Amino acid sequence: MNLADTFSVAGRAAIVTGGASGLGLAFAEVLAAHGASVTLLDMDAAALEREVTRLVAEGHDVQGAQLDVTDRAALDAAFDAVAGRQGRLDIVFANAGIDPGPGFATLSPAGERVDAHRIEAAEDAPWLKVVDLSLNAVFYSIRAAARHMRPRGTGSIVVTTSVSALRPAPALNASYAAAKSGAAQLVRAAAIELAQDNVRVNAIAPGPFVTNIGQGHIRDPEVQKRFAAGVPMGRVALPDEVKPLALYLASDASSFVTGQQIAIDGGASLPAARF
Ligand SMILES: NC(=O)c1ccc[n+]([C@@H]2O[C@H](COP(=O)([O-])OP(=O)(O)OC[C@H]3O[C@@H](n4cnc5c(N)ncnc54)[C@H](O)[C@@H]3O)[C@@H](O)[C@H]2O)c1
């Protein structure tokens, strides 16, 4: 067996939600570079147009469609369109997400508490928005994927969760930890159900990556330093670093792996003793 062949996704049809930026764009790039036909679904029309044009010019088989993944009807229609056009749907990355806003403490080693962000003062709307996107839309995506994958007896679904699914981050709104850990448990539940039909469901739990999330605030060197202080490896990561793990989970290289959440976080989720 040629090991490299097991990582091939040539001829496979893939969807990446939130594919026009950051980690989603990295997933799309590595799939396309290894021969998949990739459809990016994203609500940012300008970024979508720019990235699809660039990837096509580089010789890749990439398409884009604008939608809000929390719009169930639009999401179902987009998945149906890809499966109809390609005659198959092999790989889905349910990745779209947003910064949930600040938590009860600042992003600093001291983690000073911020009275204005106490849970007693939290509004419903931001909570509902984060849960709708980072939990409900993951369910819509897994459901839509399963409709196409189960009948063919093959498929790989990969959900982007977060270190927050493993350890709540005091500097991030609690909605994020709740939605992301809910998504992680949904991954396990769906994996058990779909296993007998050879549809695998896994999660990638990133630590701090330099992307455009939260208006790209992590590009600010000072913010980067504060994130890095919480990472045992002492740094943040670039989106390219997630590509090998994404290709592994998408391809037959992980043919016996399902229901797993793999952290890629420089050790940020390790339960370190404080002495
Ligand atoms: N960057 C990090 O440090 C980090 C850490 C942990 C988890 N994550 C998760 O990674 C995923 C990707 O985030 P990123 O950091 O690449 O951010 P990003 O902002 O660079 O990219 C997210 C993309 O999702 C799209 N999007 C947002 N809401 C959408 C919606 N309702 N419908 C369709 N598209 C939508 C955006 O337009 C954008 O193109 C998210 O789920 C995020 O929670 C990121």
The ligand as an ORCA input file, in Angstrom:
! r2SCAN-3c Opt
* xyz 0 1
  N      -9.409     31.440     14.653
  C      -9.411     30.848     15.833
  O      -8.583     31.148     16.680
  C     -10.438     29.789     16.144
  C     -10.259     29.044     17.318
  C     -11.179     28.054     17.627
  C     -12.238     27.809     16.777
  N     -12.392     28.556     15.648
  C     -13.524     28.249     14.783
  O     -13.062     28.097     13.463
  C     -14.132     28.347     12.560
  C     -13.648     29.241     11.449
  O     -13.317     30.510     12.006
  P     -12.094     31.385     11.478
  O     -11.235     31.660     12.636
  O     -11.524     30.792     10.261
  O     -12.851     32.769     11.166
  P     -12.984     33.669      9.858
  O     -13.806     34.845     10.287
  O     -11.652     33.936      9.264
  O     -13.834     32.760      8.854
  C     -15.173     32.418      9.128
  C     -15.965     32.431      7.835
  O     -17.310     32.021      8.164
  C     -18.203     32.868      7.473
  N     -19.474     32.915      8.186
  C     -19.722     33.445      9.416
  N     -21.008     33.326      9.724
  C     -21.622     32.694      8.679
  C     -22.943     32.298      8.399
  N     -23.943     32.523      9.269
  N     -23.203     31.669      7.223
  C     -22.206     31.461      6.322
  N     -20.942     31.835      6.528
  C     -20.639     32.440      7.693
  C     -17.520     34.217      7.426
  O     -18.054     35.039      6.388
  C     -16.069     33.817      7.204
  O     -15.764     33.733      5.819
  C     -15.270     28.904     13.405
  O     -16.222     27.900     13.672
  C     -14.582     29.327     14.686
  O     -15.459     29.323     15.789
  C     -11.510     29.537     15.311
*
